[in-house]
Amino acid sequence: MQSKYSKNIPKERIIELFKQAEKIANRYITIARKIAMKSRIKIPPSLKRKFCKHCYKYLTPKTSRIRIRNHQVIIYCENCKKYTRIPIKQKKYK
């Protein structure tokens, strides 16, 4: 069994690597994913959307296109030419 503290340290390292990822982006994404897999923790959802799910490259305005269409956020990766679709929840009005 892992203690509560052993899960916090890798999570902090992952967050720090994503902050520094703009400089040496793709290498840091690879390191962050390996840390998450080795310590068996999930990458926070806010950080998951910053890299391509298919080729694991860091997404910047130069390397991707982001569109909103039909209640979805559509992210197109210029590197691997694939799409990621994320549904948008609609607000219920009374």
C-alpha positions in Angstrom: 0.0 0.0 0.0 1.2 3.5 -0.8 0.8 6.3 1.7 -0.9 9.6 1.0 2.4 11.4 0.8 3.9 9.1 -1.9 1.1 10.1 -4.3 1.6 13.8 -3.7 5.2 14.0 -4.6 4.9 12.5 -8.1 1.8 14.7 -8.7 3.8 17.8 -7.8 6.6 16.8 -10.1 4.1 16.3 -13.0 2.6 19.8 -12.4 6.1 21.3 -12.3 7.1 19.6 -15.5 4.0 20.9 -17.3 4.9 24.4 -16.2 8.4 24.1 -17.7 7.1 22.2 -20.8 6.9 25.2 -23.1 10.7 25.3 -23.2 11.6 21.7 -23.9 8.0 20.6 -24.4 7.9 17.2 -25.9 10.6 15.7 -23.7 8.9 17.0 -20.5 5.6 15.5 -21.6 7.2 12.1 -22.0 8.9 12.4 -18.6 5.6 13.5 -16.9 3.7 10.6 -18.5 6.3 8.1 -17.4 6.2 9.4 -13.8 2.4 9.1 -13.8 2.5 5.5 -15.2 5.2 4.4 -12.8 3.5 5.8 -9.7 0.1 4.8 -11.0 -1.6 8.2 -10.7 -3.7 10.1 -13.1 -2.5 13.3 -14.8 -4.8 16.1 -13.7 -7.6 16.9 -16.3 -6.4 20.5 -16.8 -3.0 19.2 -17.9 -4.3 16.3 -20.0 -5.7 18.7 -22.6 -2.3 20.3 -23.1 -0.9 17.4 -25.1 -2.1 15.3 -28.0 -3.5 11.9 -27.1 -2.2 10.2 -30.2 1.4 11.4 -30.6 1.9 12.9 -27.1 3.3 16.2 -28.4 2.7 19.5 -26.5 -0.1 21.5 -28.0 0.6 25.2 -28.7 -1.2 27.6 -31.0 1.5 26.9 -33.6 1.1 23.1 -33.4 -2.7 22.8 -33.1 -6.0 24.2 -34.1 -8.8 24.6 -31.6 -12.4 25.0 -32.8 -15.8 25.0 -31.0 -18.6 23.3 -33.0 -21.8 21.4 -32.2 -21.3 21.5 -28.5 -17.7 20.1 -28.8 -14.2 21.5 -28.5 -12.3 20.0 -31.5 -8.5 20.0 -31.2 -6.5 19.3 -34.4 -2.9 18.3 -34.0 -0.7 19.6 -36.8 2.0 17.0 -36.0 0.0 13.7 -36.4 -3.0 15.2 -38.2 -5.6 13.7 -35.8 -8.5 15.2 -34.0 -9.6 15.1 -30.3 -13.2 15.9 -29.5 -14.2 17.0 -26.1 -17.9 17.5 -25.3 -19.2 20.7 -23.7 -21.8 20.4 -21.1 -24.8 22.5 -21.6 -26.3 24.6 -18.8 -29.9 23.7 -17.9 -32.1 26.7 -17.7 -35.3 26.7 -15.6 
